[in-house]
């Protein structure tokens, strides 16, 4: 069993914001592979899926970004998963739009959802897929930027990024982190 966690913030005002791109990926994964209705569980929404014969849980924490670890810890402990059976999908404003970075472990890089997950799990040894939403324009507050919506002219790139992230998550679930990194790290723009 694997667990894919998409980070975001609950509430209508956060729908389609840069910070919620992790939830956009989960919505696409649910559409492609989900085989159950959404359940309220682990301080979030949970959907069971099957990808290439692998049972995969899709979790969208509803604890707000900065407290995502509460939800992830509850799900990990309930299903008795190891860190390498967990993939966290999140935004990264230090990566330009159209890039993604997949790593087996590492620091939060300032992403507060990742930082809270690492703090609550007691380590940062879990795979993560960072999706580029940047760069932050000059004279913009980064918090305001990540809570803003994508511009109309960015929608095609965002859709391509979400599709690639779904493909990457599926490869991770079935073939593992090394194959996933080899196929999906980098620039996704044509």
N, C-alpha and C positions, 0 to 999 in steps of 0.2 A: 504494500500500500504506500502511496505517495501523497503528499499534501502540497498543494499550490496555494499560496497566500497572495492575494492582490491587495496592495495598500491604497487607502483612500480615506475620505471623510464622509460620514453620513449626512443626509439632509439635502433638500432640493437646491439650496444655494450653492452647493459644491458639485452638482452634477455637471459633467463635461469640463471640469477644471483640469489644469495641468497636473495638479496633485493627485487627481483621481484616475490617472491613466492605468494604474494597476487594476482598478475596478473595471475599466473598459476591456482589459485583457480577459478578466474573469468572465465578463458577460459574453465575450466571443467564445471562450472555452466552453461555457455552459451551453451555448447554442450549438456548438459542434459536437460535444461529447457528453453533455449532461444526461443522466438517465433517471434522476429523481427531481421532485419538486424542491424548491428552496426551503430549508428548515432554519429556524432561529435557534442557534446553538453556539456555545463558546463565545458569547458576547459578539456575535456576528451572524452572517448568513452562510450556510453550508449547503453545498450541492455535491452529490455523488456522481462520478463520471467514470467512464471506461475509455482508456486510450490505448490502442494496440494491445488489448488483453490485460492491461495493467489497471488495477483499481486506483483511482485518483480522487482525492477530496479537494474541492475548490472552496476556499474560505475567504470571505470579505469581512474583516473585523469592523465592528461598528463602535469602536472605542475611541474614535478619532485617531489621526495619524500618530500623534506623539505617545499614545498609549497602546499601540498595536500589539505589543508583547504580551499583554494580558490574555488576549484572544488566542494568539499563537501558542503560548505555553499551555493553556487549557486543552487545546486540540492535540498538541504533541503528546502531552501526558496521558490523555484519555486513550489515544490509539497506540501508545507506547512506541512512538516513532523515534528513530535516531535523527540527528541533525542532517545527515546526507539524504534523508527521505523527504526533506522540506525544501521548497523553492519559494523565495520571496520575490515578488514582482513589484517594482516601485519606480517612481520618477527620479530623475537626477538632472538638476539644472546646470551642473557643470559639464554635461555632455550636450552637444548640439542636437537639435531636433533631427531625427533621421538616423541616429546612432544608438546602438545598444551595447551593453557590456555585461557579459555573463561571467561570474567567478564562483569558485567552489567555497570561498570564505573571504574574510577580510574585514577591514574597518567599515564603519558606517559612512565615512566620507561626508559627515555633516547631515546625512538624511536621518531625521529624528525618529521616524518609524523603525528603520533598521537599528538605530541605536537602542531603542527601547526593547526590541526583540532580543538583541544580543545581551542586554542587561538582565532581562528576565530569564533567558535561557542559561545565563552564566557563561556564555562563550559566543564567539562570532564565527564559528565553524559550520555555517550553513550556506548552501548555494543561494545566490541572488542574481536577479536579472534586472539591471538598471536600464531604464528607458530615457533617452535624451529628450529633454523638453526645453533646453536652453538655446542660446545663452540668455542670461538676465540682461535686459537692455541697460545701458548706462543711466545712472540716476534713478533706477528703480529699486525699491525695497524688495529683496528676494522673497519675503513672505507674501507680499502683495502679488508678485509675479506668479508664484506657484498656485495661488488661490484664484488666479484669473483664468478666463476661458481662452482656448486656442482661437487665433484669428481665422477668418474664412479662408484666407490664402494658405493656411497651414493644414487644413483638413485632409488633403490628399496624403501629405506626408504622415500625418497622425494615423490615418487609416492603414497605410502601408506598415508603419511601425507596430501597430496593434496586431495586424495579421502576422508579421514576422515574429513577434513575441509569442503569439499562440502557437505558431509552428515550433518555435524554440522550446516552449514548455512541453509540447507533445514529445519532441525528440528527447528532452531531458527525462521525462517520465519513463520512456521505453528503452532508450539506449544509454542514458547516463550523462553526467556532466561533461566529460571529455569530448564526446562526440558533439554534444550541444555547443560547446565553446568553439570547436573547430568549424562548425557550420554557420554559426550565427553571430559571432562577435564582429563588431565593426559598423561600417557605414552601410545603410540599407537603401540609400537613394540611388537611382539609376545613373 
